Amino acid sequence: MSFPAYPEYKDSGAQWLGQIPSGWASIPFGALFRRTKRTGFAGEELLSVYRDYGVIRKSDRDDNFNNASDDLSTYQLVEPGDLAMNKMKAWQGSLGISSHRGIVSPAYFVFSPRREFHPPFLHYLLRSPPYAAGYMTISKGIRINQWDVDPDHLSSLPVMFPSLDEQAAIAALLDRETAKIDALVAEQERLIALLKEKRQAVISHAVTKGLNPHAPMKDSGIEWLGEIPAHWSVRPIKKMATLESGHTPSRSRPEYWVEQECKIPWVTTGDVKQLRDGRTTYLHTTAVKISSLGLANSSARLLPKDTVFLSRTASVGFSGIMADDMAVSQDFAAWICGDELLPAYLLFCLRSMSSVFASLMIGSTHKTIYMPDIEALVIPHPPVEEQQRIVDSILSGKEASEDLLDSCQAAITLLQERRAALISAAVTGKIYVRGLVDAPATAELEAV
């Protein structure tokens, strides 16, 4: 769908905005919003500010692992129509006009309206890519991930302000078109989930049943395994691999963590995100490195390449293989495989044991599997030659499935780029939308 432009434009006065329609007003942020800090509402519902969604109820998502404070009295009340902003991540889009009443962190900025506007339009506008760039120009700090929006500069930030009717028209068009794009993205995400589910089923079948569908079977005596090939055994991992546990030395000792001295890869929960989708087999880099002195003052030790590790705290159950010599934090267990066990075979066994890990986890909010339970883990054990054939088969199948996953992800990326481009063009007046709101829904959205 292509859109016409406005007949005349004028300079917005902000380089990151460029030109705007000549009939639009440009109002300072401070004339639209007043910063407010209403506290003492601990009984109200907790809200979260998401980069991808804006302000939502914390209970509506299960992927927010930020724990609220025990004392909610300092949390700030947000009313419907208020703007809530994560001041450190505004440039990433972590802000939005709220549709809910609730409370947010005392570290956020909360603004109440000074004048009437169409909330969905301002929500789209203030979260759009041009405004993300604008927030970056008025943020300051030593590190980019710790930049704070400067409140004084924010008050003078120009906000595009067409008539209320035009605000409503733009928002209505964006609601319609983004809903179609979101539906296409959701379709691709469902396909990705199905591909991952199928891939995991193939892996689980290979490491528990083998590759020969005609092999005689026997009862393993283990509930999660069921029957296994008759010539296999069931053995504790610790009988075939040396079990190691990690440790983190004091964070208050800067000499352990001095950047120029830190060269030893240190596996932490921050690295789990590389393993979440199951595509990463070998971990090549870590988010944190430690110095030799720091390692020497911990109970952990440097583990050799091909060591298999498993997260046992917080993000429980994620596993990988070290691509180089590394050490692990206390949140991990690790195995150095002996001659009877291939690291890749152990890895795929661990990735098939999610039900086992779920039964072993202890704790309500901070899930943990304790080391005695790690020590007791058992796996099916075929001969090494058969382990290698199983690994080769899994890796061959993974390559084909990952090509499909890449195609789905590329489609999602393109759709999201088009969505962002459409929003940017509409809210900054690069396209004229009046009269298009009641037009028939398009079957396909062309790049703006």
C-alpha positions in Angstrom: 0.0 0.0 0.0 1.5 3.4 -1.0 0.5 6.7 0.5 0.5 10.3 -0.7 2.5 13.1 0.9 1.2 16.3 2.4 1.1 19.3 0.0 3.5 21.5 2.0 6.2 20.9 4.6 8.2 23.1 7.0 11.4 22.6 9.0 10.7 21.0 12.3 13.8 22.6 13.9 15.2 19.2 15.0 17.6 17.4 12.7 16.4 14.0 13.9 12.8 14.9 12.8 13.5 16.7 9.5 10.5 18.4 7.8 6.9 18.2 9.1 3.6 19.1 7.5 3.2 22.9 7.4 -0.2 22.6 9.2 1.2 20.7 12.2 2.2 22.3 15.4 5.4 21.5 17.3 4.8 21.7 21.1 7.6 21.4 23.7 7.3 18.2 25.7 7.1 20.2 28.9 3.9 21.9 27.6 2.3 18.6 27.1 3.4 16.7 30.2 4.0 17.5 33.8 6.3 15.2 35.8 4.6 13.7 38.8 5.6 11.4 41.6 2.7 9.9 43.5 3.8 7.4 46.1 2.1 5.4 48.9 0.0 3.2 46.6 1.6 -0.2 47.5 -1.7 -2.0 47.0 -2.0 -1.1 43.3 -1.2 -3.5 40.5 2.4 -3.7 39.4 3.1 -2.4 35.9 6.1 -2.9 33.6 7.5 -0.7 30.8 8.5 -2.9 27.9 10.6 -1.8 24.9 8.3 -3.7 22.5 4.9 -3.0 24.1 5.0 0.1 26.3 3.2 0.0 29.6 1.6 -3.3 30.5 0.5 -5.2 33.6 3.5 -7.2 35.0 1.2 -10.2 35.5 0.4 -10.3 31.7 3.9 -11.5 30.9 5.9 -14.5 32.1 9.3 -13.4 30.8 9.9 -10.5 33.2 12.3 -11.7 35.8 12.9 -8.4 37.5 11.8 -8.8 41.1 9.8 -6.0 42.7 11.1 -4.5 45.9 9.7 -5.8 49.2 8.7 -2.3 50.0 6.3 -0.9 47.3 5.5 2.3 49.2 8.0 4.3 47.0 6.6 3.0 43.8 4.9 5.6 41.6 1.2 5.6 40.7 0.4 5.6 37.0 -3.1 6.6 35.8 -4.5 5.8 32.4 -3.3 8.4 29.9 0.0 9.0 31.9 3.3 8.6 30.2 5.7 6.2 31.9 9.4 6.2 30.9 12.4 4.1 31.7 14.9 7.0 31.8 17.8 4.7 31.1 16.2 3.0 28.1 14.0 5.6 26.5 16.3 5.6 23.5 15.5 1.9 23.1 11.7 2.6 23.2 11.1 1.7 26.8 8.2 4.1 27.4 4.5 4.5 26.6 1.2 6.0 27.3 -0.5 3.8 29.9 -3.9 2.2 29.4 -3.8 0.9 33.0 -3.8 2.2 36.5 -0.9 0.8 38.6 2.5 1.4 40.0 6.0 1.4 38.5 9.5 1.5 39.8 10.6 4.7 41.6 13.5 4.8 39.1 11.1 5.6 36.2 9.8 9.0 35.1 6.0 9.4 35.2 4.3 12.3 33.5 0.6 13.4 33.6 -1.0 15.2 30.7 -1.2 19.0 30.7 -3.5 19.2 27.7 -5.8 17.0 25.6 -4.4 14.7 23.0 -5.3 11.4 21.4 -3.4 8.8 23.6 -2.9 6.2 20.9 -1.3 8.8 18.6 1.1 10.0 21.3 1.9 6.4 22.1 2.9 5.7 18.6 4.8 9.0 18.2 6.8 8.9 21.4 7.9 5.3 20.8 8.8 5.8 17.1 12.3 5.4 15.8 12.8 9.1 15.2 12.0 9.9 18.8 14.2 7.1 20.0 17.0 9.0 18.2 15.8 12.2 19.8 16.0 10.7 23.3 19.6 9.6 22.6 20.5 13.2 21.8 19.3 14.4 25.2 20.7 11.4 27.2 24.0 11.5 29.1 26.2 9.1 31.0 29.5 7.3 30.8 28.3 4.1 29.1 25.6 3.9 26.5 23.6 1.3 28.5 23.6 3.7 31.4 22.5 6.8 29.7 19.8 8.8 31.5 17.4 11.2 29.8 18.1 14.7 30.9 14.8 16.1 32.3 15.7 19.7 31.5 16.4 18.8 27.8 13.4 16.5 27.7 11.0 19.4 28.6 12.1 21.3 25.5 11.9 18.2 23.2 9.6 19.1 20.2 6.5 16.9 20.0 4.6 16.8 16.7 1.0 17.8 17.3 -1.5 17.7 14.4 -5.2 18.3 15.0 -7.0 15.9 17.3 -9.0 14.6 14.3 -5.8 13.9 12.4 -4.2 12.3 15.4 -7.1 9.9 15.6 -6.9 9.2 11.9 -3.2 8.4 12.0 -3.7 6.2 15.1 -6.6 4.3 13.4 -4.6 3.6 10.3 -1.6 2.4 12.3 -3.8 0.2 14.5 -5.2 -1.4 11.4 -1.9 -1.9 9.5 0.2 -2.9 12.4 -2.4 -5.4 13.5 -2.0 -7.1 10.1 1.8 -7.0 10.3 1.7 -8.4 13.9 -0.6 -11.2 12.7 2.0 -12.2 10.1 4.8 -12.0 12.6 2.8 -14.2 15.0 2.3 -16.7 12.2 6.1 -16.9 11.6 6.7 -17.2 15.4 4.2 -20.1 15.6 6.1 -21.8 12.7 9.4 -21.2 14.5 8.0 -22.8 17.7 6.8 -25.8 15.7 10.2 -26.2 14.0 11.9 -26.1 17.4 9.5 -28.6 18.9 10.0 -31.0 16.0 13.8 -30.6 16.2 13.8 -31.3 20.0 11.6 -34.3 19.4 14.1 -35.7 16.9 17.0 -35.1 19.3 15.2 -36.7 22.3 14.2 -39.7 20.2 17.8 -40.2 18.9 19.5 -40.1 22.4 16.9 -42.3 24.1 15.8 -44.7 21.3 18.8 -44.7 18.9 18.7 -44.6 15.1 17.7 -48.2 14.4 13.9 -48.5 14.5 14.2 -52.3 14.5 16.5 -52.6 17.4 15.3 -54.9 20.3 14.2 -52.7 23.3 14.2 -53.2 27.0 12.7 -51.3 29.9 15.3 -48.7 31.2 13.7 -48.6 34.7 13.8 -44.8 34.4 10.5 -43.1 34.0 11.6 -40.3 31.7 13.5 -42.7 29.5 11.0 -45.6 29.1 12.4 -48.3 26.8 15.9 -48.1 25.4 17.8 -50.3 22.9 18.6 -53.7 24.6 22.3 -53.3 24.1 22.4 -49.9 25.9 22.9 -49.3 29.6 21.7 -46.6 31.9 24.6 -45.0 33.9 25.3 -42.0 36.2 27.0 -39.2 34.3 29.5 -39.0 37.1 30.8 -42.5 36.3 31.8 -41.3 32.8 32.7 -37.7 33.4 34.4 -35.6 36.1 31.8 -33.3 37.7 32.9 -29.7 38.4 31.0 -26.9 40.2 31.7 -23.2 39.8 32.2 -20.3 42.1 32.4 -16.5 41.9 35.0 -14.7 43.9 34.2 -11.4 45.6 32.9 -8.7 43.3 34.3 -6.1 45.8 37.8 -7.0 44.8 38.5 -4.9 41.7 41.8 -6.7 41.0 39.8 -9.8 40.2 37.8 -7.9 37.6 40.1 -5.2 36.2 39.2 -5.1 32.6 42.8 -5.1 31.1 43.7 -8.1 33.3 40.6 -10.2 32.6 41.3 -12.7 29.9 39.7 -15.9 31.2 36.2 -16.5 29.9 33.8 -16.8 32.8 30.5 -18.5 32.1 27.6 -16.8 33.9 23.8 -16.6 33.6 24.4 -13.7 31.2 25.5 -16.2 28.6 22.3 -18.3 28.8 20.6 -16.1 26.1 23.0 -17.6 23.6 21.7 -21.1 24.4 18.0 -20.3 24.7 16.9 -21.4 21.2 18.9 -24.6 21.3 20.9 -23.7 18.2 24.2 -22.9 19.9 26.2 -26.0 20.6 29.6 -24.5 21.4 29.9 -21.3 23.5 32.7 -19.3 22.0 32.5 -16.0 23.9 31.3 -15.0 27.4 29.8 -11.7 28.6 32.3 -11.6 31.5 36.0 -12.4 31.9 38.0 -12.9 35.0 41.6 -12.3 35.9 44.0 -15.1 36.8 44.2 -13.7 40.3 40.4 -13.8 40.6 40.3 -17.4 39.5 43.1 -18.3 41.9 41.0 -16.9 44.8 37.9 -18.9 43.9 37.1 -22.5 44.4 36.5 -22.9 40.7 39.2 -23.8 38.2 40.0 -23.4 34.6 38.1 -26.1 32.6 39.4 -27.5 29.3 37.8 -27.1 25.9 34.9 -29.5 25.3 33.7 -29.3 28.9 29.9 -29.6 29.0 28.1 -27.2 31.3 24.6 -26.9 32.6 22.9 -23.9 34.3 21.4 -25.0 37.6 20.2 -21.7 39.1 17.8 -19.1 37.8 17.7 -20.0 34.1 17.8 -23.7 34.9 18.5 -26.4 32.3 20.4 -24.5 29.6 23.5 -26.4 28.4 26.4 -26.0 26.1 30.0 -27.0 25.3 33.0 -24.8 25.9 34.8 -23.9 22.7 37.9 -22.9 24.6 39.3 -23.2 28.1 36.8 -21.5 30.5 35.6 -21.3 34.1 32.1 -21.2 35.4 30.2 -19.3 38.1 28.4 -21.0 41.0 25.2 -21.1 38.9 26.6 -23.9 36.7 27.7 -27.5 36.9 30.2 -28.9 34.4 31.5 -32.2 33.2 34.8 -33.2 31.7 34.0 -36.2 29.6 36.1 -39.4 29.7 36.7 -41.9 27.0 33.3 -43.5 27.4 31.2 -40.4 26.8 31.3 -37.9 23.9 30.7 -34.3 24.9 28.1 -33.7 22.2 26.2 -36.8 23.1 26.0 -35.7 26.7 24.9 -32.2 25.6 22.0 -33.6 23.6 21.0 -35.9 26.5 20.9 -32.9 28.8 18.8 -31.0 26.3 16.3 -33.9 26.4 15.9 -33.8 30.2 13.8 -30.7 30.8 11.2 -32.8 32.6 13.9 -34.1 34.9 15.2 -30.7 35.7 11.7 -29.4 36.3 11.1 -32.1 38.9 14.4 -31.3 40.7 14.1 -27.5 40.9 13.6 -26.1 44.4 12.6 -22.5 45.3 9.6 -20.3 44.6 11.1 -17.4 42.8 14.8 -18.3 42.6 14.8 -21.8 41.1 17.8 -24.0 41.9 19.0 -27.6 41.4 21.3 -28.6 44.2 24.6 -30.4 43.5 23.6 -33.7 45.1 20.8 -34.0 42.6 23.2 -33.0 39.8 25.6 -35.8 41.0 22.7 -38.3 40.8 21.8 -37.6 37.1 21.7 -40.7 34.9 21.6 -40.9 31.1 21.2 -43.7 28.5 24.6 -45.0 27.4 25.2 -46.5 24.0 28.7 -47.6 22.8 30.9 -44.6 21.8 30.8 -45.5 18.1 27.0 -45.3 18.2 27.1 -42.1 20.2 29.1 -40.6 17.3 26.5 -41.8 14.7 23.7 -40.3 16.8 25.6 -37.0 17.2 26.3 -36.9 13.4 22.6 -37.6 12.6 21.4 -34.8 15.0 23.9 -32.3 13.6 22.9 -33.1 10.1 19.2 -32.6 10.9 19.9 -29.4 12.8 21.5 -27.8 9.8 18.4 -28.3 7.7 16.1 -27.1 10.4 18.2 -24.1 11.1 18.0 -23.0 7.5 14.2 -23.0 7.9 14.5 -21.1 11.2 16.7 -18.5 9.5 14.1 -18.0 6.8 11.4 -17.5 9.3 13.5 -15.1 11.3 14.4 -13.1 8.2 10.7 -12.8 7.4 10.0 -11.5 10.9 12.9 -9.0 10.7 11.6 -7.6 7.3 8.0 -7.3 8.7 9.3 -5.5 11.8 11.3 -3.1 9.7 8.3 -2.3 7.6 6.2 -1.8 10.7 8.7 0.6 12.1 9.0 2.5 8.8 5.2 2.9 8.5 4.9 4.2 12.1 7.8 6.6 11.6 6.4 7.9 8.3 2.8 8.3 9.7 3.5 10.0 13.0 6.0 12.5 11.6 3.8 13.4 8.6 5.9 11.9 5.8 2.6 10.3 4.5 -0.9 11.8 4.3 -3.4 9.4 5.9 -6.7 11.3 5.9 -9.3 9.5 3.9 -7.4 6.2 4.0 -8.7 5.1 7.4 -11.9 3.8 5.9 -10.3 2.4 2.8 -10.4 -1.4 2.3 -7.8 -3.3 4.3 -4.7 -4.0 2.2 -3.7 -7.6 1.4 -0.1 -6.7 1.5 1.9 -3.9 2.9 4.6 -2.4 0.7 7.7 -0.9 2.2 7.2 2.7 3.0 
